[in-house]
């Protein structure tokens, strides 16, 4: 089963989003990502809470509510500061982990329609967060209405998303998959918030997922001042073509060039009878494989996550094997589908390169990585990633 993944740019509000959405109960079924299993994410949450505390402080008896709260990792950082915390997440698997650790967590998708079902003490909040989930809902009006309803008069809503400017500059094709329904710029975020009588007051940027942005928002009538840096970034977005859609022309050209290159490699692999496998069975990997035309190319997929191994991936129902098979089967070519972890995967498997193997990176450009060109490739990768 396949779904279209065309993205469109709105000339009126600047929004960039997928045209076709997948039913939420299907999209999130069996979701197994846990925030707490990534040390860098925990530090990111801690840094964010520290920044929030230094910039805005916490009111007495502070209540923090997290949308898409996963295993409760972000809420635990607020809890450590003395806040009472609660969250909501559509995955019963990860929400169950949060509940077991003592974080009150509702199971479901957040919107204004579900607030009435919360106990009275959970129907308002001083701080509302939505990290890498606010772009994952087909019901954005329902979500922002819910935030507006729950947020106290002097409360602040913070949401983190991948930043369109970084997607365009770094050509992050791998981030275009069905979970990511909207790709935010400051322009589109500001327009969206103002349509619901809320205002953008601040932002911070960070390297999460190769380039993310955290928006700080408040009620339109609140006294919070607007950071002057917002105007500068809005002007820069006009210069980049993010407001009129011109960014898409260069982006499309880049994609065409990379697809052409991978097909040239594929012809060579076929001519030489090479065994080709993939590395990374997460949801974005299969989408990327299809975008690059890798159907009927991979014999199997390798993955480090025990919940994926021994199963069949959504891309052509290919078997998923533990990464140790890289050294027992010794495939000729390994295409890194987990593109965001490309550098780490290659560095962790230099021994495979020393055996004569070769990795194919799909980002930042399609490139063959061997033991001979490893150092030069790493240097190029670090330059593009910045």
Secondary structure, 3 states (H helix, E strand, C coil): CCCCCCEEECCCCCCEEECCCCCHHHHCCCCCCCHHHCHHHHHHHHHHHHHHHHHHCCCCCCEEEEECCCCCHHHHHHHCCCCEEEEEECCHHHHHHHHHCCCCEEECCCCCCCHHHCCHHHCCEEEEEEECCCCCCCCHHHHHHHHHHHEEEEEEEEEEEEEHHHHHHHCCHHHCCCCCCEEECHHHHHHHHHCCCEEEEEEEEECHHHCEEEEEEEECCCCCCCCCHHHHHHHHHHHHCCCCCCHHHHHHHHHHHHHHHHHHHHHHHHHHCCCEEEECCCHHHHHHHHHCCCCCCCCCEEECCCCCCCCECCCCCCEEEECCHHHHHCCCEEEECCHHHHHHHHHHCHHHHHCCCEEEECCCCCEEECCCCHHHHHHHHHHHHC
